[in-house]
Amino acid sequence: MCACPACPKGALPAMYTKDSTYKPTGKDITLGSAKVYVTGDPSWKTAVIVMHDVFGPEGGHHKALCDALAAGGHYVVSACVLACVRSSRIDRSIR
């Protein structure tokens, strides 16, 4: 069960809770101006792109989820899309 009070009942299993002593197995890299978390082997035949929620990639357990997908045999990429949106002309115009 998710430990976050904002999550719907049964959202994510306990392995993704903040109480966990989980250590990410992937790495943070920079592609252009985007911060990206990658995990798994890029030579694998399948890839998964993980999009974070409104709280951002550091606001939940996204790295644990990415690593779990990589353990299933997928190369996983998770980019911080909020950084791109925050710096866009559209975002600046609504401030």
C-alpha distances in whole Angstrom, upper triangle without the diagonal:
4,6,9,11,12,9,9,7,5,6,6,5,5,9,9,8,12,12,13,17,16,20,20,23,24,27,27,31,33,34,37,35,31,29,27,25,26,25,26,30,31,34,31,32,29,27,24,24,21,21,19,18,20,19,20,20,19,17,14,13,16,18,15,14,18,19,17,19,22,21,21,25,25,26,24,25,23,26,25,27,27,29,31,31,32,35,36,39,37,35,38,39,37,37
4,6,8,9,7,8,8,7,6,5,6,6,9,7,6,9,11,12,15,15,18,19,22,23,25,25,28,30,31,34,32,28,26,25,22,24,23,25,29,30,33,31,31,28,26,23,22,19,18,16,15,16,15,17,17,16,13,10,10,13,15,13,13,17,18,16,18,21,21,22,25,24,25,22,23,21,23,22,24,23,26,28,28,28,31,33,36,34,31,34,36,33,33
4,6,9,8,10,10,10,9,9,9,8,10,9,6,8,9,11,14,15,18,19,22,24,25,25,29,30,32,34,32,29,26,25,23,25,25,27,31,32,35,33,34,31,29,25,25,21,20,17,16,17,15,17,17,16,13,10,11,14,16,15,15,19,19,19,21,23,23,24,27,27,27,25,25,22,24,23,25,24,26,29,28,28,32,33,36,34,31,34,36,33,33
4,5,6,9,10,11,9,10,11,11,13,10,8,9,11,13,17,17,20,20,23,24,25,25,28,29,31,33,30,27,25,24,23,25,25,27,31,32,35,33,34,31,28,25,24,20,19,15,13,14,12,15,15,14,11,9,11,14,16,15,16,19,20,20,22,24,25,26,28,27,28,24,24,21,23,21,22,21,24,26,25,25,29,30,33,31,28,31,32,30,29
4,6,8,9,11,10,12,14,14,16,14,12,12,14,17,20,21,23,24,27,28,29,28,31,32,34,35,33,30,28,27,26,28,28,31,35,36,39,37,37,34,31,28,26,23,21,18,15,15,14,17,18,17,14,12,14,17,20,19,19,22,24,23,25,28,28,29,32,30,31,28,27,24,25,24,24,23,25,28,26,26,30,31,34,31,29,31,33,30,29
4,7,9,12,10,12,15,15,17,15,13,14,16,19,22,22,24,24,27,27,28,27,30,30,32,33,31,27,26,25,24,27,27,30,34,34,37,35,36,32,29,26,24,20,18,15,12,12,11,15,16,16,12,11,14,16,19,19,18,21,23,23,24,27,28,28,31,29,29,26,25,22,23,21,21,20,23,25,23,23,27,28,30,28,25,28,29,26,26
4,7,8,6,8,11,13,15,12,12,13,16,17,21,20,23,22,25,25,27,26,29,30,31,33,31,27,25,25,23,25,25,28,31,32,35,33,33,29,27,23,22,18,17,14,11,12,12,15,16,16,13,11,12,14,18,17,16,19,21,20,21,24,25,25,28,26,27,24,23,21,22,21,21,20,23,25,24,25,28,29,31,29,27,30,31,28,28
4,6,5,9,12,14,16,14,14,16,18,20,23,23,25,25,27,28,29,29,32,33,33,35,33,30,28,27,26,27,27,29,33,33,36,33,33,30,28,24,23,20,18,16,14,15,15,18,19,19,16,14,15,17,20,19,17,20,23,21,22,25,26,25,28,27,28,25,25,23,24,23,23,23,26,28,26,27,31,31,34,31,29,32,33,30,31
4,6,9,10,12,15,14,14,17,18,19,23,22,26,25,28,29,31,31,34,35,36,38,36,33,31,29,28,29,28,30,33,35,37,34,34,31,29,25,25,22,21,19,17,18,18,21,21,22,19,16,17,18,21,20,18,22,23,21,22,26,26,25,28,28,29,26,27,25,27,26,26,26,29,31,30,31,34,35,37,35,32,36,37,34,34
4,6,7,10,13,12,12,16,17,17,21,20,23,23,25,26,29,29,32,34,34,37,35,32,30,28,26,27,26,27,30,32,34,31,31,28,26,23,23,20,20,18,17,19,19,21,20,21,18,15,15,17,19,17,15,19,20,18,19,23,22,22,25,25,26,24,25,23,26,25,26,26,29,31,30,31,35,35,38,35,33,37,38,35,36
4,7,10,12,10,11,14,16,16,20,19,21,21,23,23,26,26,28,30,31,33,32,28,26,24,22,23,23,24,28,29,31,29,29,25,23,20,20,16,16,14,13,15,15,17,17,18,15,12,12,13,16,14,13,16,18,16,17,20,21,20,23,22,24,21,22,20,22,22,22,22,26,27,26,27,31,31,34,32,30,33,35,32,33
4,7,8,7,8,12,14,13,16,15,18,17,20,20,23,23,26,28,29,32,30,27,24,22,20,21,20,21,25,26,29,26,27,23,22,18,18,15,16,14,13,16,16,17,16,16,14,11,9,11,13,11,10,13,15,12,14,17,17,17,20,20,21,19,20,18,21,21,22,22,25,27,27,28,31,32,35,33,31,34,36,33,34
4,5,6,8,11,12,11,15,14,17,17,19,20,23,24,27,30,31,34,33,29,26,24,21,22,20,21,25,27,29,26,27,24,23,20,20,17,18,17,17,20,18,19,18,18,16,13,11,13,14,11,10,14,14,12,14,17,16,17,20,20,22,20,21,20,23,23,25,25,28,30,30,31,34,35,38,36,34,37,39,37,37
4,5,5,9,9,8,12,11,15,16,18,20,23,24,28,30,32,35,33,30,27,25,22,23,21,22,26,28,31,28,29,27,25,22,23,19,20,18,18,21,19,20,18,17,16,12,11,13,14,11,12,15,15,13,16,19,17,18,22,22,23,21,23,21,24,24,26,26,28,31,31,31,34,36,39,38,35,38,40,38,38
4,6,9,9,7,10,8,12,13,15,17,20,21,25,27,29,32,31,28,25,22,19,20,18,19,23,25,27,25,27,24,22,20,21,18,19,17,18,21,19,19,17,16,16,12,9,12,12,8,9,13,12,10,13,15,14,16,19,19,20,18,20,19,22,22,25,25,27,29,30,31,33,35,38,37,35,38,40,38,38
4,7,8,7,10,8,11,12,14,16,18,19,22,25,26,29,28,24,22,20,17,18,17,18,22,24,27,25,26,23,21,18,18,15,16,14,15,17,15,15,13,13,12,8,6,8,9,6,7,11,11,10,13,15,15,16,19,19,19,17,18,16,19,19,21,22,24,26,26,27,30,31,35,34,31,34,36,34,34
4,5,6,9,9,12,13,17,18,20,21,24,26,28,31,29,26,23,22,19,21,20,22,26,28,30,28,30,27,25,22,21,18,18,16,16,17,15,16,14,13,11,8,7,11,12,9,11,14,14,14,17,19,18,20,23,22,23,20,21,19,21,21,23,22,24,27,27,27,30,32,35,34,31,34,36,34,34
4,5,8,9,11,13,16,18,19,20,23,25,28,30,28,25,22,21,18,21,20,23,26,28,31,30,32,29,26,23,23,19,19,16,16,17,14,15,14,11,10,8,8,11,12,10,13,15,15,16,19,20,20,22,25,24,24,21,22,19,21,20,22,22,23,26,27,26,29,31,35,34,31,33,35,33,32
4,7,9,12,14,18,20,21,22,26,28,31,33,32,28,25,24,21,23,22,24,28,30,33,32,34,31,29,26,26,22,23,20,20,21,18,19,17,15,14,12,11,14,15,13,15,18,17,17,21,22,21,23,26,26,26,24,24,22,24,23,26,25,27,30,30,30,33,35,38,37,34,36,39,37,36
4,5,9,11,14,17,19,20,24,27,29,32,31,27,24,22,19,21,19,21,25,27,30,28,31,28,26,24,24,21,22,19,20,22,19,19,17,15,14,12,10,13,12,10,13,15,14,14,18,19,18,20,23,23,23,21,22,21,23,23,25,25,27,30,30,30,33,35,38,38,35,37,40,38,37
4,6,10,13,16,17,19,23,26,28,31,30,27,23,22,19,20,18,20,24,27,29,28,30,28,26,25,25,22,23,21,22,24,21,20,18,15,16,14,12,14,13,11,14,16,14,15,18,19,18,21,23,23,23,21,22,21,23,23,26,26,27,30,31,31,33,36,39,39,36,38,41,39,38
4,7,9,12,14,16,20,23,25,29,28,24,21,19,16,16,15,17,20,23,25,24,27,25,23,21,21,19,20,18,20,22,19,19,16,14,15,12,10,12,9,7,11,12,10,11,15,15,14,17,19,20,19,18,19,18,20,21,24,24,25,28,29,29,31,34,37,37,34,36,39,38,37
4,6,9,11,13,17,20,23,26,25,22,19,17,13,14,13,15,18,21,23,23,25,24,22,20,20,18,20,18,21,23,20,18,15,13,15,14,11,12,9,8,12,12,10,12,15,14,14,17,19,19,18,16,17,17,19,19,23,23,24,26,28,28,30,32,36,36,34,36,39,38,37
4,6,8,10,14,17,19,23,22,19,16,13,10,10,9,11,15,17,20,19,22,20,18,17,17,15,17,16,19,21,19,16,13,12,14,13,10,10,6,6,10,9,7,10,12,11,12,15,16,16,14,13,13,13,15,16,20,21,21,24,25,26,27,30,33,33,31,33,36,36,35
4,7,10,13,17,19,22,23,20,16,14,10,9,7,9,12,14,17,17,20,18,16,16,17,16,18,18,21,24,22,19,15,15,18,16,13,12,8,9,11,9,7,10,12,9,10,14,14,14,12,12,13,13,16,18,21,23,23,25,27,28,29,31,35,35,33,35,38,38,37
4,7,10,13,15,19,19,16,13,10,7,5,4,7,10,12,15,15,18,16,14,14,14,13,16,16,19,22,20,17,14,14,17,16,13,11,8,9,11,8,7,11,11,9,11,14,14,12,10,9,10,11,13,15,18,20,20,22,24,25,26,28,32,32,30,33,36,35,35
4,6,10,13,16,16,14,10,8,6,6,7,10,12,13,16,17,20,18,16,15,15,14,16,16,20,22,20,17,13,13,17,17,15,13,9,12,14,11,10,14,15,12,15,17,17,15,12,11,10,11,12,13,17,19,18,20,23,23,24,26,30,30,29,30,34,34,33
4,7,10,13,13,10,7,6,4,6,9,12,14,14,18,19,22,20,17,16,15,14,15,15,18,20,18,14,11,12,15,16,15,12,10,13,15,12,13,16,16,15,17,20,19,17,14,12,10,9,9,11,14,16,14,16,19,20,20,22,26,27,25,27,30,30,30
4,7,10,10,8,6,5,6,7,11,14,15,14,17,19,21,20,17,17,15,15,16,16,20,21,20,16,13,14,18,19,18,15,13,17,18,14,15,19,18,17,20,22,20,18,14,13,10,10,9,11,14,16,14,15,19,19,19,21,25,26,25,26,29,30,29
4,6,7,6,5,6,9,10,14,17,17,16,19,21,23,22,18,18,16,16,16,17,20,21,20,16,14,15,19,20,20,17,16,19,20,17,18,22,21,19,23,24,23,20,17,15,12,11,9,10,13,14,12,13,16,17,16,18,22,23,22,23,26,27,27
4,6,5,7,7,10,11,15,17,17,15,18,20,21,20,17,17,14,15,16,17,20,21,21,17,16,18,21,22,22,18,17,21,21,18,19,23,21,20,23,25,23,20,16,14,11,11,9,11,12,15,12,12,16,17,16,17,20,22,21,23,26,27,27
4,6,8,10,13,15,18,21,21,18,21,23,24,23,20,20,17,18,18,19,22,22,22,19,17,19,22,24,24,21,21,24,24,21,23,26,25,23,27,28,26,23,20,18,14,14,11,12,13,15,12,11,14,16,14,15,18,20,20,21,23,25,25
4,7,9,13,15,19,22,23,21,24,26,27,25,22,21,17,18,17,17,20,20,20,16,15,17,20,22,23,20,20,23,23,21,23,26,25,24,28,29,28,24,21,19,15,14,10,10,11,12,9,8,12,12,10,12,15,17,17,17,21,22,22
4,6,10,12,16,19,20,18,22,23,24,22,19,17,14,14,13,14,16,17,17,13,12,14,17,19,19,16,16,20,20,17,20,23,21,21,24,26,25,21,18,15,12,10,7,6,8,9,7,7,11,12,11,13,16,18,17,18,21,22,22
4,7,10,14,17,19,17,21,22,24,22,18,17,14,13,13,12,15,16,15,11,10,11,15,16,16,14,13,17,17,15,17,20,19,19,22,24,23,20,17,14,10,9,6,6,9,10,8,10,13,13,13,16,19,20,19,20,24,24,24
4,6,10,13,15,14,18,18,20,18,14,13,11,10,11,11,15,16,16,12,9,11,15,15,15,12,11,14,14,12,14,17,16,15,18,20,19,16,13,10,7,6,4,6,9,12,11,12,15,16,16,18,22,22,21,23,26,26,26
4,7,10,13,13,17,17,19,17,13,12,10,9,11,11,15,17,16,12,9,11,14,14,12,9,7,11,11,8,10,13,13,12,15,17,16,14,11,8,6,5,6,8,12,14,14,15,18,19,20,21,25,25,24,26,29,29,29
4,7,9,9,13,13,15,14,10,10,10,10,12,13,17,20,19,16,12,14,17,16,14,11,9,12,12,8,9,12,11,9,13,14,13,11,8,6,5,6,9,12,14,17,17,18,20,22,23,24,28,28,27,29,32,32,32
4,7,8,12,11,14,12,10,10,11,11,14,15,19,22,21,18,14,16,18,17,14,12,9,10,10,7,6,10,9,6,9,11,10,9,6,5,7,9,12,15,18,20,20,21,24,25,26,28,31,31,30,33,35,35,35
4,6,9,8,11,10,9,10,12,13,17,18,22,25,24,21,18,19,22,20,17,14,12,12,12,9,7,10,9,5,7,9,7,6,5,6,9,12,15,18,21,23,24,24,27,29,29,30,34,34,33,36,38,38,39
4,5,6,9,10,9,12,14,16,19,21,25,28,27,24,21,22,25,23,21,18,15,16,16,12,11,13,12,8,10,11,8,7,5,8,11,14,17,20,22,26,26,26,28,30,31,32,35,36,35,37,40,40,41
4,5,8,9,8,11,12,15,18,21,24,27,27,24,21,23,26,24,22,19,17,18,17,14,13,15,13,10,13,14,10,8,5,8,10,13,15,19,21,24,24,24,27,29,29,30,33,33,33,35,38,38,39
4,6,9,10,13,15,18,21,24,28,31,31,28,24,26,29,28,25,22,20,21,20,17,16,18,15,12,14,14,11,10,8,11,13,17,19,23,24,28,28,27,30,32,32,33,36,37,36,39,41,42,43
4,6,8,11,14,16,20,23,26,30,30,27,24,26,28,26,24,21,19,19,18,15,14,15,12,10,12,11,7,7,6,10,13,16,19,23,24,28,28,28,30,33,33,33,37,37,37,39,42,42,43
4,7,11,14,17,20,23,26,30,30,28,25,28,29,28,25,22,21,21,19,16,17,17,13,12,14,12,9,8,8,11,14,17,20,24,25,28,29,28,30,33,34,33,37,36,36,39,41,41,43
4,7,10,13,17,20,23,26,27,24,22,25,26,24,22,19,18,18,16,13,14,14,11,10,12,10,8,5,6,9,11,15,17,21,22,25,26,26,28,30,31,31,34,34,34,37,39,38,40
4,7,10,13,16,19,23,24,21,18,21,23,21,19,16,15,16,14,11,12,13,9,9,12,11,9,5,5,6,8,11,14,17,18,22,23,22,24,27,27,27,31,30,30,33,35,35,36
4,6,10,13,16,19,20,18,15,18,20,18,16,13,13,14,11,9,11,11,8,9,12,11,10,6,6,5,6,8,11,15,16,19,20,20,21,24,25,25,29,28,27,31,33,32,33
4,7,10,13,16,17,15,13,16,18,16,15,11,12,14,11,9,12,13,10,11,15,14,14,10,9,6,5,6,8,11,12,15,17,16,18,20,22,22,25,24,24,27,29,28,30
4,6,10,13,14,12,10,13,14,13,12,8,10,11,9,7,11,12,10,11,15,14,15,11,11,7,6,5,8,10,11,13,15,16,17,19,21,21,25,23,22,26,28,27,28
4,7,10,11,9,8,12,12,12,12,9,11,13,11,10,14,15,13,15,18,18,19,15,14,11,9,6,7,8,8,10,13,13,13,16,18,18,21,20,19,22,24,23,24
4,7,7,6,5,9,9,8,9,7,10,12,10,11,14,15,14,16,19,19,20,18,17,13,11,8,8,7,8,9,12,13,13,15,17,18,21,20,18,21,24,22,23
4,5,6,7,10,8,8,10,9,13,14,13,14,17,18,17,19,22,22,23,21,20,16,15,11,11,10,10,9,13,14,13,15,18,18,21,19,17,21,23,21,21
4,5,9,11,8,10,13,12,15,17,16,17,20,21,21,23,25,26,27,24,23,20,18,14,13,11,10,8,12,13,12,12,16,17,19,17,15,18,20,17,18
4,7,7,5,7,11,11,14,16,15,16,19,20,20,22,25,26,27,24,23,20,18,14,13,11,11,9,12,14,13,13,17,18,21,19,17,19,21,19,19
4,6,5,8,10,9,11,14,14,14,17,19,19,20,23,24,25,22,21,17,14,11,10,7,8,7,9,12,12,12,15,16,20,19,16,19,21,20,19
4,6,7,8,6,8,11,11,11,13,15,16,17,19,21,22,19,17,14,12,8,8,6,9,9,10,13,14,14,17,18,22,21,19,21,24,23,23
4,6,7,7,8,11,12,12,14,16,17,18,20,22,23,21,20,16,14,11,11,9,12,11,12,15,16,16,18,20,24,23,21,23,26,24,24
4,7,8,10,12,13,14,16,17,19,20,22,23,25,23,22,18,17,13,13,11,13,12,14,17,17,16,19,21,24,23,20,23,25,24,23
4,6,8,9,10,12,14,14,16,18,19,21,23,21,20,17,16,13,14,13,15,14,16,19,19,19,22,24,27,26,23,26,28,26,26
4,6,5,6,9,10,11,13,14,16,17,19,18,18,14,14,12,14,14,16,16,18,21,21,22,24,26,30,28,26,29,31,30,29
4,5,5,6,9,10,11,12,14,15,17,15,14,11,11,8,11,11,13,14,16,18,19,20,22,24,27,26,24,27,30,28,28
4,5,5,6,8,10,10,12,14,15,14,13,10,10,8,11,12,15,16,17,19,21,22,24,25,29,29,26,29,32,31,30
4,5,5,6,9,10,10,13,15,14,14,11,12,11,14,15,18,19,21,23,24,25,27,29,32,32,30,32,35,34,33
4,5,5,6,9,10,11,13,12,12,10,11,10,14,15,17,19,21,22,23,24,27,28,31,30,29,32,34,33,33
4,5,5,6,9,10,11,9,9,6,8,8,11,13,16,18,19,20,22,24,25,27,30,29,28,31,33,32,33
4,5,5,6,9,10,9,9,8,10,11,14,16,19,21,22,24,25,27,28,30,33,33,31,34,37,36,36
4,5,5,7,9,9,11,10,12,13,17,19,21,23,25,26,27,29,31,32,35,35,33,36,38,37,38
4,5,5,7,6,8,7,10,11,15,18,20,22,24,25,26,28,30,30,34,33,32,35,37,36,37
4,5,5,5,6,6,10,12,15,18,21,23,24,25,27,29,30,31,35,34,33,36,38,38,38
4,5,7,9,10,13,15,19,22,24,26,27,28,30,32,34,35,38,38,36,39,42,41,41
4,6,9,10,14,16,20,23,24,27,29,29,31,33,34,35,39,38,37,40,42,41,42
4,7,9,13,16,19,23,24,27,28,29,31,33,34,35,38,38,37,40,42,42,42
4,6,10,13,16,19,21,24,25,25,27,29,31,31,34,34,33,36,39,38,39
4,7,10,13,17,19,22,23,23,25,27,28,28,32,32,31,34,36,36,37
4,7,10,13,15,18,19,20,22,24,25,25,29,29,28,31,33,33,34
4,6,10,12,15,16,16,18,20,21,22,25,25,24,27,30,30,30
4,7,9,12,13,13,15,17,18,19,23,23,21,24,27,26,27
4,6,9,9,10,12,14,15,16,20,20,18,21,24,23,24
4,6,6,7,9,11,12,14,17,17,15,18,21,20,21
4,5,5,6,9,10,11,14,14,13,15,18,18,18
4,5,5,6,9,10,13,13,10,13,16,15,15
4,6,5,6,9,12,13,11,12,16,16,15
4,6,5,6,10,11,10,12,14,15,16
4,5,5,8,8,6,9,12,12,13
4,6,8,9,6,7,11,11,10
4,7,8,7,7,11,12,12
4,5,5,6,9,11,12
4,5,5,6,9,10
4,6,5,7,9
4,5,6,7
4,6,6
4,6
4
